Amino acid sequence: MKMLALLNRDGGTLKTTDHDELQALMRDEFSIHGHELAIESCAGNGIVAAIKAAARRDDLDVLLVGGGDGTVSAAAAALAHGDIALGILPAGTMNLLARTLQIPLDLPTAVATLAAGVVTDVDIASVNGQIFVHQFAVGLHARMVRMRAKIQYGSRLGKIVATTRAVFLALRRLPAIELELEIDGVPQLIKSPAVAVSNNLYGEGHIPYADEPRGGELGVYICTERKVGPVTKLTLDILTGAWRQNPNLQVQTAQRVRIHYRGRNREKRAVLDGELRTLDAETTVDIHPRALKVLVPADATYL
């Protein structure tokens, strides 16, 4: 296959990676398997433009991106419903889609695994037409991201510490978001501190990411408690994968979710794949089964 690798040199572990050594390893591994690979190193503020330019090419089979979840989400949006497959070199803090696709998180191992990998189709989702690969959330998650943005950090470990601090700061005063939800056409009025919709249902026993990338459904999560103690416990259960056992979380699956929001504060009140965005008055979330081609390990269990 003909491939292009775009490495975000300002992203996550790539900041401290020896790029010459990594690129030499990539060329060796992919050439062994008969692939033609070109590699470009991009600054963080130029990676999205480079991804969009690559997605318009008609001579590529695979676009490999090295970076964090933001870089991966941007690449998935650019490649969705197209013929170019996305390959992920996990170099971020969480690497959520890479975990779902069972791509090893160690970069040299990921390179070797993807060089021997296969192309398959997986699901993506959208919010009012904007593609996402992990989660759309309103309420507490948005408050946490807003607070984390105020904390300075300069490394992967620093981001983890900042995120932990932001979670506990956000839990000190819980939002109460009034929404009308339509889940597969069935309406309900809710007042909740946190609502989230995921691209396929989260797996159990680990941080929140889907185990099945081709499940063909949205996961819908509604916090039914508004007291700090139980919500703190629920947050920890979600982070550790014990959410199934928590009585304060309503969980459903769906093909389409509509969210009607009548509040006045909309700016930075939602989070899409980790990035703050405006919460529109009317939001439609859809699942798009097998709409993204991806390069994955040949021995991935979901195959």
Summary of the structure (lengths in Angstrom):
residues: 303
radius of gyration: 19.3
end to end distance: 20.2
largest distance: 57.8
contacts: 1030
relative contact order: 0.16
helix: 32%
strand: 35%
